[in-house]
Amino acid sequence: MEAQENLESILQERVVVGKHNKHVFSNNKKSIGIYTKSMKKAIKTIGNHLKERNTPFTGATISSIKKKIDTIYLENNKEGKSLDYVLEELKDIYLNDCIHFHDPKYIAHLNCPILTPTLVAEAFVSSLNSSMDTYDQSTGATFIELKLVEWTIEKLGYPKNADGIFTSGGTQSNMMGLLLARDHYIKKHFDIDPKMDGLPPEASKFRVLCSEVSHFSLKKNLSLLGLGQNAVVPVAVDADFKMNTNALKKVIQQQKDLGNIPIAVVGTAGTTDFGSIDPLGEIAAIADENELWFHVDAAYGGGLLISNAHKYKLDGIELSDSVTIDYHKTFYQPVSSSGFFMRNKSFIDYIKYHADYLNSKEQEDEGIPNMVKKSIQTTRRFDALKLWFTLRMIGTEGLSSYMEKAMENAQFTAELLQNRDDFEIIHNPEISAIVFRYTPFKENGASFCALNSYIRKAIFNEGKAIITSTKVYNEVFLKFTLLNPLTTPKDIEEIIDLIVHHGQEYSLKN
């Protein structure tokens, strides 16, 4: 009797396992049928959702969204839910209240609307799941990525001996630039291999110079690299929030006088708040004179490389030792799609590692492409395919037109605000970010921080538009980051009307 029950239990488990096997993506007819049917349902759900929502947000509260997800119990689900059930559930816990970056009135952070060709590419990226670490996991994908690396290198004006790799984002790319800067300096000045022996005692004196409005990832990465956040030395900016090169020269000398060791300078081509572009050519000359590594963070401004009208703004980038570019910003790619580039492929030696089971030296000697040696990731998505589809279907001229339209919108906004008495704009946008604040009254010593903070929150909670805020010299300012080519002057005017409405509302309450 007991044996019979055990047999029935085993058979039942096999039935359950067999039932779940249908979810394993395979090349059999049944699996392809399930995949096709499932994807159609998903696409229909997304399409219906986009038709039903015409605002970037619903205004749902944090507590209401969290409560919906907290009530879901992930265990005790042996049979699994149907796709229809999960899609309906997803509407309630995510879709209904998700942020729409593609909405023309989403103008907050550096989140771009994405292009339809990239969504087609994503289907191949996720469905075939190529891993870019070795050729025998990626084959043609390797050469597609290499082709796009070569294309970007050409746009950068780097020499033929340059190289690059796709990364997860600007923070990772900046980390790679700082890693190469650190180890390049150690190789030149110390009899030590940091990959094997770690850092010399003098590393505590290493310093990296950047503008006072550069990206936070520089501090974060220097902490991770063992140099500490205090290794970042900020350099004053001018009235346009660009690095002041006279100040840079002084800071370099000051650090030397203090007994510290400047090893690198980072120029920013598109600061997060202002979109300001440092004078890259001047910085390159100063870096060369002081034998410093020159890294350029062009995560935001990299898209100007393909604009005939604006690429001159990046003059000097070709003189850098390394560059960060985020394709998922001004190239309109879905997250994640970023790149790191170095002007000399020999710099790869500071990163590469050979594993016999992965990328043996023998394979490299045979001429087999070795992508993992120049990446700090091992398993890596085929994100390059999205950019490939974009260039093949839209081309560089079409792609650059989106950014150029966003920049036109930024200039329109700047002129609009400059001609009003109730707004203060503190810079002229160089790319597509505008920092300003609502100042309806002019009293000596008046602070507008509480007023503008209220406006930002009220607009978000209302959901009709999304803007953001920042602090400039400890004062709260509002910020537009215009990336959507479908945003119109009318959209911008309506958002400014919302700012005024909520500003007046705040004044009545207070």
C-alpha positions as CSV (number, residue, x, y, z in Angstrom):
1,M,0.0,0.0,0.0
2,E,2.8,2.4,1.0
3,A,4.7,1.5,-2.2
4,Q,1.6,2.3,-4.3
5,E,1.2,5.7,-2.6
6,N,4.9,6.5,-3.2
7,L,4.5,5.6,-6.9
8,E,1.4,7.8,-7.2
9,S,3.2,10.6,-5.6
10,I,6.2,10.3,-7.9
11,L,3.9,10.2,-11.0
12,Q,2.0,13.3,-9.7
13,E,5.3,15.2,-9.4
14,R,6.3,14.2,-12.9
15,V,2.9,15.5,-14.2
16,V,3.5,18.9,-12.4
17,V,7.1,19.1,-13.7
18,G,5.9,18.2,-17.2
19,K,3.3,21.0,-16.9
20,H,6.0,23.5,-16.0
21,N,8.2,22.4,-18.9
22,K,5.9,24.2,-21.3
23,H,7.4,27.4,-20.0
24,V,10.9,26.4,-21.0
25,F,11.6,28.4,-24.3
26,S,12.7,25.8,-26.9
27,N,12.8,25.2,-30.6
28,N,9.8,22.8,-30.7
29,K,6.6,23.7,-32.3
30,K,4.6,23.8,-29.1
31,S,7.1,26.2,-27.4
32,I,7.1,28.5,-30.4
33,G,3.4,28.6,-30.4
34,I,3.2,29.5,-26.7
35,Y,5.9,32.2,-27.2
36,T,4.0,33.7,-30.1
37,K,0.7,33.7,-28.3
38,S,2.2,35.1,-25.1
39,M,4.0,37.9,-26.9
40,K,0.9,38.9,-28.7
41,K,-1.0,39.2,-25.4
42,A,1.8,41.2,-23.9
43,I,2.0,43.6,-26.8
44,K,-1.8,44.0,-26.8
45,T,-1.7,44.8,-23.0
46,I,1.0,47.4,-23.6
47,G,-0.8,48.9,-26.5
48,N,-4.1,49.1,-24.6
49,H,-2.3,50.7,-21.7
50,L,-0.7,53.4,-23.8
51,K,-4.1,54.2,-25.3
52,E,-5.8,54.6,-21.9
53,R,-3.1,56.9,-20.3
54,N,-2.4,60.4,-21.6
55,T,-0.4,61.7,-18.7
56,P,3.1,60.8,-17.5
57,F,1.8,59.7,-14.1
58,T,-1.4,59.1,-12.2
59,G,-0.5,60.8,-9.0
60,A,-0.8,57.5,-7.0
61,T,0.7,57.7,-3.5
62,I,3.7,55.7,-2.4
63,S,1.6,53.9,0.3
64,S,-1.1,52.9,-2.1
65,I,1.4,51.4,-4.6
66,K,3.3,49.6,-1.9
67,K,0.2,48.2,-0.3
68,K,-0.9,46.5,-3.5
69,I,2.4,44.7,-3.8
70,D,2.7,43.9,-0.1
71,T,-0.6,41.9,-0.3
72,I,0.9,39.4,-2.8
73,Y,2.3,36.2,-1.4
74,L,4.9,34.7,-3.8
75,E,5.1,31.2,-2.2
76,N,2.5,28.5,-2.2
77,N,2.0,28.7,-6.0
78,K,2.9,25.2,-7.2
79,E,0.5,25.3,-10.1
80,G,1.4,28.8,-11.2
81,K,-0.9,31.5,-12.4
82,S,-2.0,31.9,-16.0
83,L,-0.5,34.6,-18.2
84,D,-3.9,36.3,-18.3
85,Y,-4.0,36.4,-14.5
86,V,-0.4,37.8,-14.3
87,L,-1.1,40.4,-16.9
88,E,-4.2,41.6,-15.1
89,E,-2.3,41.7,-11.8
90,L,0.5,43.6,-13.5
91,K,-1.9,46.3,-14.6
92,D,-2.9,46.9,-10.9
93,I,0.6,46.8,-9.3
94,Y,2.7,48.4,-12.1
95,L,1.2,49.4,-15.4
96,N,-1.6,51.7,-14.2
97,D,0.8,53.9,-12.2
98,C,4.1,53.5,-14.0
99,I,6.0,56.6,-15.1
100,H,5.8,57.3,-18.8
101,F,9.1,58.6,-20.1
102,H,7.7,58.8,-23.6
103,D,5.0,61.3,-22.6
104,P,5.8,64.8,-24.1
105,K,5.3,66.3,-20.6
106,Y,7.8,64.1,-18.9
107,I,10.8,66.5,-18.8
108,A,12.4,65.6,-15.5
109,H,15.5,63.4,-15.5
110,L,17.8,62.1,-18.3
111,N,15.3,59.4,-19.4
112,C,14.7,59.5,-23.1
113,P,11.8,58.2,-25.1
114,I,12.8,55.1,-27.0
115,L,12.5,54.1,-30.6
116,T,10.4,51.4,-32.1
117,P,13.3,49.7,-33.9
118,T,15.0,49.2,-30.5
119,L,11.9,47.4,-29.2
120,V,12.1,45.0,-32.1
121,A,15.8,44.4,-31.3
122,E,14.9,43.8,-27.6
123,A,12.8,40.8,-28.7
124,F,15.9,39.2,-30.2
125,V,18.2,40.3,-27.3
126,S,15.9,38.7,-24.7
127,S,14.6,35.7,-26.6
128,L,18.0,34.4,-27.9
129,N,19.8,35.6,-24.8
130,S,23.3,35.8,-26.3
131,S,26.0,36.4,-23.8
132,M,28.7,38.7,-25.0
133,D,31.6,37.5,-22.8
134,T,32.9,34.9,-25.3
135,Y,32.6,34.3,-29.0
136,D,31.2,30.8,-28.6
137,Q,28.3,32.3,-26.7
138,S,27.6,35.1,-29.2
139,T,29.2,34.5,-32.7
140,G,27.8,37.2,-35.0
141,A,26.7,39.3,-32.1
142,T,30.4,39.8,-31.3
143,F,31.1,41.3,-34.7
144,I,28.0,43.5,-34.6
145,E,29.2,45.0,-31.3
146,L,32.7,45.4,-32.6
147,K,31.4,47.2,-35.7
148,L,29.5,49.7,-33.5
149,V,32.6,50.2,-31.3
150,E,34.5,51.1,-34.5
151,W,31.7,53.4,-35.6
152,T,31.8,55.3,-32.3
153,I,35.6,55.5,-32.3
154,E,35.4,57.1,-35.7
155,K,32.8,59.6,-34.4
156,L,35.1,60.4,-31.4
157,G,38.0,61.1,-33.7
158,Y,40.1,58.5,-31.9
159,P,43.1,56.8,-33.6
160,K,42.8,53.3,-35.3
161,N,44.4,51.7,-32.3
162,A,41.5,52.7,-30.0
163,D,39.0,50.2,-28.5
164,G,35.8,50.1,-26.6
165,I,33.1,47.9,-25.0
166,F,29.4,48.2,-24.3
167,T,28.6,48.7,-20.6
168,S,25.6,48.9,-18.3
169,G,25.7,52.6,-17.9
170,G,27.7,55.8,-17.3
171,T,28.6,54.9,-13.7
172,Q,30.3,51.7,-14.8
173,S,32.0,53.4,-17.8
174,N,33.3,56.2,-15.5
175,M,34.6,53.5,-13.1
176,M,36.5,51.9,-16.0
177,G,38.0,55.3,-16.9
178,L,39.1,55.9,-13.3
179,L,40.4,52.3,-13.0
180,L,42.6,52.7,-16.1
181,A,43.8,56.1,-14.8
182,R,44.8,54.7,-11.5
183,D,46.6,51.7,-12.8
184,H,48.3,53.5,-15.7
185,Y,49.8,55.9,-13.2
186,I,50.9,53.1,-10.9
187,K,52.6,51.3,-13.9
188,K,54.5,54.4,-14.9
189,H,55.7,55.4,-11.4
190,F,55.8,52.4,-9.2
191,D,57.4,48.9,-9.5
192,I,54.1,47.2,-8.7
193,D,51.3,45.3,-10.5
194,P,48.1,46.5,-8.8
195,K,46.2,43.5,-10.2
196,M,48.4,41.2,-8.3
197,D,49.7,43.2,-5.4
198,G,47.1,45.9,-4.7
199,L,47.9,49.6,-4.3
200,P,51.1,51.2,-3.2
201,P,51.0,53.2,0.1
202,E,51.3,56.4,-1.9
203,A,47.8,55.7,-3.4
204,S,46.3,57.5,-0.4
205,K,47.7,60.7,-1.9
206,F,46.2,60.1,-5.4
207,R,43.8,62.9,-6.5
208,V,41.4,63.1,-9.4
209,L,40.2,66.6,-10.5
210,C,36.8,67.4,-11.9
211,S,34.4,70.3,-12.0
212,E,32.3,71.0,-8.9
213,V,29.2,70.1,-10.9
214,S,30.4,66.8,-12.2
215,H,28.6,63.5,-11.8
216,F,28.3,61.8,-8.3
217,S,29.6,58.5,-9.8
218,L,33.2,59.9,-9.7
219,K,33.1,60.0,-5.9
220,K,31.3,56.7,-5.7
221,N,33.7,54.9,-8.0
222,L,36.9,56.3,-6.3
223,S,35.5,54.9,-3.1
224,L,35.0,51.5,-4.7
225,L,38.5,51.7,-6.2
226,G,40.1,52.1,-2.8
227,L,41.1,55.7,-3.1
228,G,38.2,57.2,-1.2
229,Q,35.7,59.9,-2.0
230,N,38.2,62.5,-0.6
231,A,40.4,61.7,-3.6
232,V,38.0,63.8,-5.7
233,V,39.1,67.4,-5.8
234,P,36.4,69.8,-7.2
235,V,37.4,72.6,-9.5
236,A,35.4,75.8,-9.7
237,V,33.2,76.5,-12.6
238,D,32.5,79.7,-14.5
239,A,29.2,81.6,-15.0
240,D,28.1,78.9,-17.5
241,F,28.9,76.1,-15.1
242,K,31.9,74.9,-17.2
243,M,35.2,74.0,-15.6
244,N,37.4,77.1,-15.1
245,T,40.7,76.1,-16.6
246,N,42.6,78.8,-14.7
247,A,41.2,77.3,-11.5
248,L,42.2,73.9,-12.7
249,K,45.8,74.9,-13.1
250,K,45.8,76.4,-9.6
251,V,44.2,73.4,-8.0
252,I,46.8,71.0,-9.6
253,Q,49.6,73.1,-8.2
254,Q,47.9,73.4,-4.8
255,Q,47.6,69.6,-4.6
256,K,51.2,69.1,-5.5
257,D,52.2,71.7,-2.9
258,L,50.2,69.7,-0.3
259,G,52.2,66.6,-1.1
260,N,49.3,64.9,-3.0
261,I,49.6,63.2,-6.3
262,P,47.2,64.4,-9.1
263,I,46.7,61.4,-11.4
264,A,43.8,62.3,-13.6
265,V,41.4,65.1,-14.6
266,V,37.8,64.4,-15.7
267,G,36.1,66.7,-18.2
268,T,32.3,66.6,-18.4
269,A,30.5,66.9,-21.7
270,G,27.0,67.5,-20.5
271,T,26.6,67.9,-16.7
272,T,23.5,66.3,-15.3
273,D,22.0,69.6,-14.0
274,F,23.0,72.1,-16.6
275,G,24.1,70.2,-19.6
276,S,27.3,72.3,-19.6
277,I,30.3,71.1,-21.6
278,D,33.7,71.7,-20.1
279,P,36.4,73.3,-22.5
280,L,37.7,69.9,-23.4
281,G,40.6,71.1,-25.7
282,E,42.0,73.4,-23.0
283,I,41.7,70.6,-20.3
284,A,43.5,68.2,-22.6
285,A,46.4,70.6,-23.0
286,I,46.6,71.0,-19.2
287,A,46.4,67.3,-18.6
288,D,49.1,66.6,-21.1
289,E,51.4,69.3,-19.6
290,N,51.0,67.7,-16.1
291,E,51.0,64.1,-17.4
292,L,47.5,63.4,-16.1
293,W,45.0,60.9,-17.5
294,F,42.2,62.7,-19.2
295,H,38.8,61.1,-19.0
296,V,35.7,62.6,-20.5
297,D,32.2,61.9,-19.1
298,A,30.0,62.4,-22.2
299,A,27.2,60.2,-20.9
300,Y,24.8,63.0,-21.7
301,G,26.5,65.0,-24.4
302,G,27.8,62.0,-26.4
303,G,24.8,62.3,-28.8
304,L,26.2,65.5,-30.2
305,L,28.9,63.5,-31.9
306,I,26.4,62.6,-34.7
307,S,25.0,66.1,-35.0
308,N,26.5,68.2,-37.8
309,A,25.1,71.3,-36.2
310,H,26.4,70.7,-32.7
311,K,29.3,68.3,-32.8
312,Y,31.8,71.2,-32.6
313,K,30.8,71.6,-28.9
314,L,32.7,68.4,-28.2
315,D,36.0,69.6,-29.8
316,G,38.9,68.2,-27.8
317,I,37.2,65.0,-26.9
318,E,39.5,63.3,-29.4
319,L,42.4,64.2,-27.2
320,S,41.1,62.3,-24.2
321,D,42.5,59.0,-23.0
322,S,39.0,57.5,-22.3
323,V,35.4,58.4,-22.8
324,T,32.0,57.5,-21.4
325,I,28.9,57.6,-23.7
326,D,25.4,56.6,-22.7
327,Y,23.4,55.5,-25.8
328,H,20.4,55.2,-23.5
329,K,20.3,59.0,-23.2
330,T,20.9,61.0,-26.3
331,F,20.9,58.1,-28.7
332,Y,17.3,57.1,-27.6
333,Q,18.1,53.5,-26.7
334,P,16.3,51.5,-24.0
335,V,18.2,50.9,-20.7
336,S,20.7,49.6,-20.7
337,S,23.0,50.7,-23.5
338,S,26.2,52.5,-22.8
339,G,29.8,52.5,-23.9
340,F,33.3,52.9,-22.6
341,F,36.1,53.9,-25.0
342,M,39.9,54.2,-24.7
343,R,42.3,55.8,-27.2
344,N,44.8,52.9,-27.0
345,K,43.8,49.3,-26.8
346,S,46.9,48.5,-24.8
347,F,45.1,50.0,-21.8
348,I,43.0,46.8,-21.8
349,D,46.0,45.2,-20.0
350,Y,44.8,46.9,-16.8
351,I,41.5,45.0,-16.9
352,K,42.0,41.7,-18.7
353,Y,42.1,38.4,-17.1
354,H,42.4,34.9,-18.7
355,A,40.3,32.0,-17.5
356,D,41.0,28.6,-19.1
357,Y,37.3,27.7,-19.2
358,L,36.3,31.1,-20.7
359,N,38.9,33.0,-22.7
360,S,42.2,31.1,-22.6
361,K,45.3,32.7,-24.1
362,E,45.4,29.9,-26.7
363,Q,42.0,31.0,-28.0
364,E,43.2,34.6,-28.3
365,D,46.4,33.5,-30.1
366,E,44.1,31.8,-32.6
367,G,42.5,35.1,-33.3
368,I,39.2,34.4,-31.6
369,P,37.6,37.7,-30.5
370,N,37.9,38.2,-26.7
371,M,35.3,40.6,-25.5
372,V,35.4,39.7,-21.8
373,K,39.0,40.8,-21.4
374,K,38.0,44.5,-21.8
375,S,34.9,44.4,-19.6
376,I,34.5,44.4,-15.9
377,Q,31.3,42.4,-16.5
378,T,31.4,38.7,-17.4
379,T,27.9,37.8,-18.5
380,R,26.7,40.7,-20.6
381,R,23.6,41.3,-22.7
382,F,23.7,41.9,-26.5
383,D,22.6,45.6,-26.0
384,A,24.5,46.7,-29.0
385,L,21.8,45.2,-31.2
386,K,19.4,48.0,-30.3
387,L,21.7,50.6,-31.6
388,W,22.4,48.5,-34.7
389,F,18.6,48.4,-35.5
390,T,18.4,52.1,-34.9
391,L,21.3,53.0,-37.3
392,R,20.1,50.5,-40.0
393,M,16.5,51.7,-39.9
394,I,16.8,55.4,-39.0
395,G,20.4,56.4,-39.8
396,T,22.6,59.0,-38.1
397,E,20.8,62.0,-39.7
398,G,17.4,60.9,-38.5
399,L,18.7,59.9,-35.1
400,S,20.5,63.3,-34.6
401,S,17.3,65.2,-35.5
402,Y,15.7,64.0,-32.3
403,M,18.3,65.6,-30.1
404,E,18.4,68.7,-32.3
405,K,14.7,69.1,-31.8
406,A,15.1,68.7,-28.0
407,M,17.8,71.4,-28.1
408,E,15.5,73.8,-30.0
409,N,12.9,73.2,-27.3
410,A,15.4,74.1,-24.6
411,Q,16.3,77.4,-26.3
412,F,12.6,78.2,-26.7
413,T,12.1,77.5,-23.0
414,A,15.1,79.7,-22.0
415,E,13.9,82.6,-24.1
416,L,10.3,82.2,-22.8
417,L,11.5,82.3,-19.2
418,Q,14.0,85.1,-19.7
419,N,11.2,87.3,-21.0
420,R,9.1,86.9,-17.9
421,D,9.4,88.8,-14.6
422,D,8.3,85.9,-12.4
423,F,11.0,83.5,-13.3
424,E,14.8,83.4,-12.8
425,I,16.9,81.4,-15.2
426,I,20.5,81.0,-14.2
427,H,22.2,79.7,-17.4
428,N,21.8,79.4,-21.2
429,P,21.2,75.8,-22.1
430,E,24.0,74.2,-24.0
431,I,22.3,70.9,-24.7
432,S,18.7,70.5,-23.4
433,A,18.6,71.0,-19.6
434,I,17.3,74.3,-18.2
435,V,17.7,75.2,-14.5
436,F,15.4,78.0,-13.2
437,R,13.0,78.9,-10.4
438,Y,9.7,80.6,-9.9
439,T,10.2,84.0,-8.2
440,P,6.9,85.8,-8.2
441,F,7.9,88.4,-5.6
442,K,11.2,90.4,-5.3
443,E,12.0,90.9,-1.6
444,N,15.5,91.4,-0.4
445,G,16.9,88.2,1.2
446,A,13.7,86.2,0.2
447,S,14.2,82.5,-0.1
448,F,12.2,80.7,-2.8
449,C,13.3,77.2,-1.7
450,A,10.0,76.1,0.0
451,L,8.0,77.6,-2.8
452,N,9.8,75.7,-5.6
453,S,10.0,72.5,-3.6
454,Y,6.2,72.6,-3.2
455,I,5.7,73.3,-6.9
456,R,7.8,70.2,-7.9
457,K,6.0,67.9,-5.5
458,A,2.5,69.3,-6.4
459,I,3.1,68.8,-10.1
460,F,4.3,65.2,-9.5
461,N,1.4,64.3,-7.3
462,E,-1.0,65.8,-9.8
463,G,0.5,63.6,-12.6
464,K,-0.2,65.9,-15.6
465,A,3.5,66.6,-16.1
466,I,6.8,65.6,-14.4
467,I,9.6,68.0,-13.8
468,T,12.4,67.8,-11.2
469,S,14.4,70.0,-8.9
470,T,18.0,70.5,-7.9
471,K,20.1,72.7,-5.6
472,V,22.4,75.4,-6.8
473,Y,24.5,76.9,-4.1
474,N,22.1,75.5,-1.5
475,E,19.0,77.1,-3.1
476,V,16.2,75.0,-4.6
477,F,15.7,75.4,-8.4
478,L,13.4,73.6,-10.8
479,K,14.8,71.8,-13.8
480,F,13.6,70.7,-17.2
481,T,15.5,68.0,-19.1
482,L,14.1,68.1,-22.6
483,L,14.8,64.9,-24.6
484,N,11.5,64.1,-26.3
485,P,11.3,65.4,-29.9
486,L,7.5,65.1,-29.6
487,T,7.4,67.8,-26.9
488,T,6.0,71.0,-28.4
489,P,6.2,74.6,-27.4
490,K,2.6,74.3,-26.4
491,D,3.5,71.5,-24.0
492,I,6.2,73.6,-22.4
493,E,3.9,76.6,-22.0
494,E,1.3,74.4,-20.3
495,I,3.9,73.1,-17.9
496,I,4.9,76.6,-17.0
497,D,1.3,77.4,-16.5
498,L,1.1,74.5,-14.0
499,I,4.2,75.9,-12.2
500,V,2.5,79.3,-11.9
501,H,-0.8,77.7,-10.7
502,H,0.8,75.7,-8.0
503,G,3.1,78.6,-7.0
504,Q,0.0,80.8,-6.5
505,E,-1.7,78.0,-4.6
506,Y,1.3,77.8,-2.3
507,S,1.2,81.6,-1.7
508,L,-2.5,81.5,-0.8
509,K,-1.8,78.7,1.7
510,N,1.1,80.4,3.3
